[in-house]
């Protein structure tokens, strides 16, 4: 594999004391979809790093901490730069997939508690990996920020918990703070039942949040069109970003629905787009307009990277060309709004979806049809857009009654 990747300079790689490790790493990178300059760069940087250490062989074993120290070694030949960090992360993942990554030594005083809590979330409560990460993030933040270094767990009090919740609420919304409080209740209950603390201090009041207390923020349609026009479609990334935001604005798709689109979701003969609506678990067949067809064809021709075996419609621009996640779709929107220079601060990718709904409502489309297109489970979710249709609300408003004068008879003196 090294001979094929480096036709001219492969000898230095084959004669390296870590040649076998480089060969296996090269095969893994190719299988993951890396190619070209990115593939060459990772192999070159790993060779420089391992050889620069001086005592590394193909049989050497590493932990995540070892790799962190190895790639941070000060050397005239090896300068710590961002690409080297990328190579470190790829090499660490390669060792993990092979089962050769050694466990790092634990030095934190709460590591045993956190490991036991993680095991309880997975084994006893059966939580998914993403839910476990959210719970653990809150637990680690609480232990790091709220518990003083000299204070044992048994010495925690309700005041400690209240201070942590108050400080957390200063930089997050009430809805986000609700999740933090729920995670903290779970962690404190675990500490009490396992005997780490002797008092039940997990009775925390959760902040109140009310359904539809704020109307959705829908961008004016002129701002939506201006945002789409501002995207530079001469590059691959710009062409992809324009196609993504165009579908969200003209079809009201969620970020998760954009990320789930496949190549076979498009029927070019019938000119339709098949969307899997996650909330209702239903399939929606949308007609593709002439302009939407042109946008998608241009993206597939110019903006979609070549990726063997990938059927996802929208891919990452950098290697490996894997599918976009919903979070990446939100980041694309934020990046495009910043580059546009438009006054769109405080909006999100969902603002395009809300703009689509308001455009249909202003054109006289019924609420049931709008709800079906948006994938709402109930009509109540769609009726929230009526609060934004101020012109219609003015028409149904009742006129104020005339002022009533005081007609009471005068008191006789």
ABEGO torsion letter per residue (X at the ends): XAAAABAAAAAAAAABAAAAAAAAAAAAAAAAGBBEAAAAAAAAAAAAAAAAAGABBAABBBBAAAAAAAAABBBAABBBBAAAAAAAAAAAAAAAAAGABBBBBBABAAAAAAAAAAAAAAAAAGBBAAAAAAAAAAAAAAAAAABBAABBAAABBAAAAAAAAAAAAAABBAAAAAAAAAAAAAAAAAAAAAGABABBAABBBBBBBBBGABBBBBBBAAAAAAAAAABBAABAAAAAAAAAAAAAAAAGBBAAAAAABBAAABBAAAGBBBBBBAAAGBBBBBBBBAAAAAAAAAAAAAABBBBBGBABABBBABOBBBBBBAAAAAAAAAAAAAAAGBBABGBBAAAAAAAAAAAAAAAGBBAAAAAAAAGBABAAAAAAAAAABAAAAAAABBBBBBBBBBABBBBBX
